Amino acid sequence: MDTLNKQAYKLIFRDFKIWLGSLLYLGVGATGYSLVFFMPTILVEFGWKARAAQVHSIPVYAVTLVAMILVAYVSDRCRHRYGFIILGCSLATVGYGILLAQEGLSRDVKYGALFFASVGGYIATPMALAWLANNISGHWKRAFGAGIQVTVGNIVGVVSANVFLEREAPRYQTGYGTALALNWLGGLAATAMVVGMWLENRKRDAGGRDYRFSRPEEEVRNMGDDHPSFRFTL
């Protein structure tokens, strides 16, 4: 897609992948924003003093960094994204589930839950960005797709900044519950996206999109990932 014309605009703004990918990024991004804004506060509520709380955030991010690099490497080798996004959603669910039911649990258990939430959220977020980029072709469509995804996805920052309510300390039911719900909003968007692309791949394998070759040559050259020979990465 080297020409930005009326056909290109239609292919961009009617593409279900861009909108589902944006919803996916919005959902799984909630964890990153929540932890960036509130992890020190959460750790203080676990019983550490302010300086100790800051220090105890370091191992969480260190483990998360290693997990992100490892999962990115394995995902690239497997040429697969969806399963790793759901893995991230599942790990985050374990973390938020423990934090929502934290009454009577030790500080170490609650601290461990933050590792699950952080690793799960942070491995899914860059995967969402990469997955959409893998599945839209042509520099114009990629430019618009990435811009739409990041714009829509970053709306969640407004939500995440306002759901950890001081009056709910130390349990923060609204904060953890909202992050968990948004996490699986992203998971559902990813599921809808992978099903749509799997069905489209099957249709193209069966020649169901070959009729597009009969269109004018300049239109065929400007189809991007709508071209019948393009196959989507699941």
N, C-alpha and C positions, 0 to 999 in steps of 0.2 A: 504494500500500500504506500506508494511513493507520491501519489497525487491526492491532495485534500480537496475533494469535490462533493457534490450532493450524494453520490453513491457511497463515498467513504463515510460521510456523516451518518447516513442510515445504518451502515454496518457497525459503526461504533456505538451509537446510542441505542440500538435495538439488540445489542449483544447481551444475552442473559449472564454470560460469564463475568462481565465487568460489574454488573450490579450485585450478583451473588458474591463475587470476590470482595466487593466493598463491604457487604454485610458481614462476611466472614472476618475481614480485618477489623471491623468495628467490634465484633463480639470477642475475639480472642485477644484484642488489644487492651481490653479492660483490666486484665491482670497486671500488665506492665505499668499502666498509669497508676493503678491503686497502690502497687508496691513502691513505686518511685515517690509518690506523695506521702504515704503513710507508714512505711515499714518502721522507721525509727519510733514513731508514736506507738505502733503496735508492740514493739519490743519493750518500750518503757512500761506498757500495760502488763507485760509478762513479768515485770518485777526488776528489770535492770535499770540502773541510773542512766542518765542521758548519754554520757561518754561511752559506757559499756554497751548501750543499745546500738550506738553507731558502729562500734567495733564488731558486734555480733551480726551486723548486716553484711559484713565483708564475706564470710564463708558462704552465705546464701548466694551472693552474686558470683563468687568464684566457681561454685559447683554448677551454677546455671550457665556460665560461660563455657565450661567444658562440655556440658550436655548439648548446648547449641551447636558447637563445632562438630561434635560427634554425630549428632542427628543429621546435620546438613551434609556431612560427608557420606553417611550411609544412604541418605535419600538420593543424592546425586548418583551414587553407584547403582542403586536399584532403579533409578529413573521413575520414581514414584513419590507422590506427595501426600495424597489423601490420608493414608494410614498413619502417617507421622503427625498430621494435624489432629486426628482423633486420639492418638496416643497423648499428645499434649493436653487436649481437653480432658482426658481421663485422669491424668496425673493431677491436673489442677482441681478436678472434682474431689479427689482424695484429700487434697490439702484444705479446700474450703469446707468439705464435709466435717473434717476434724475440728476446724476452727469454729464452725457453727455449733458443734456439740462439745465445746471445750470445757463446760462446767465439770469440775472435779478432776480434770486432767492435769498432769504435771507440766511444769514449764518446759521441760525437755521435749515432751510430746507435742506441745503447741509450737515450739520452735521448729521441730521436724516437719510439721505441717506446712510451714512457710517455704521449706525447700521444695515440697511437692507442688505448691501453688506457683512458685517462681519458675521452676524448671518447666512445668506444663505450659504456663502462659508464654514464656519467652521462646520456647522452641516452636510454638505454633505461629507466632506473629511473623517472623521473617519467612516462614514457610508459605504463609498466605500471600505475601508479596511476590515471592519467587514463582509460586504456582500460577498466578494470573499472568505474569510475564511470560512463562513458558507457553501459554495457551492463547496468546494474541500475537498476531504476526503483522509486520509492517511498522515502520517507525512512527507513522502518524497515529496508528491505532494504539501502539504501546505508549506513546506520549499521553494521549487522552486517557487511556485505561489506567495508567499509573497515577495520573493526576486525580481522576475521579475516585480511585480506591483510597488514596491517602487523605483526600479531602473528606470523604464520607467517614472513613475509619477514625479520623482524629476527633470527630464529634464526641466520641466516647470519653475523651479527656474531660469534657465539661461535666459529664455524668460522674465519672470516677472521683472528681475533686469535691463532690458534694454529697456523697452517700455514706461516708464514715462520720457519723454524728457523735459529737462529744458526749451527749446525754446517754448514749448506748455503750460507752466504754465500761468494761474492757471487752465485751462480747461483740460489738459492732455487727449486729444481725443484718441491718440494712446494707452495710458495706459488703460483707462477705456474701450475703444472699444475692445482691445485685450482680456482683462479679461472677458468681456461679451461674446465674441465669443468662447473663450476656455471653459467658463462655460457651454455653450450649446453643445459644442463638447462632454463634459462629459455627459450631459443629453441625447444626442443621443446615445452614447455608452451604457448608462444604459438602454435605451429603447430597443436597439437591444439585450442586454443581457437578459432582463426579458422576451422578446418574445421567444428567443431561449430556455430558461429554462422552460417556460410555455408549449411550444410545446413538449419538451422532457418529462416533467412530464406526459402530456396527453398520449404520446406514451407508456410510461412505465406502466401507469395505464391500458392501453388496451392490455398489454402483448407484445408490439412491440419490446421489448428488451430481451424477455425471451430466445431467441436463444443463448444468451451468456452463459447460464447455461450449455450448451453442451460442452463448452470448457474444457481443462484440469483443474483439481481441483486447482492446484497451480496458474494457471492464473486467475481463478475466485476469489480466495482469495486475489489476488493482484490488483484488478480492481479499488479500491478506489471508487470515486463517479461515475465511469462507471458501477458499479454493478447495475443490474436491480431493486434492492430493494431500491436504494437510491432515495430520492426525494429532489428537489431543493427548497430553500427558496426564495420566491419572495418578 
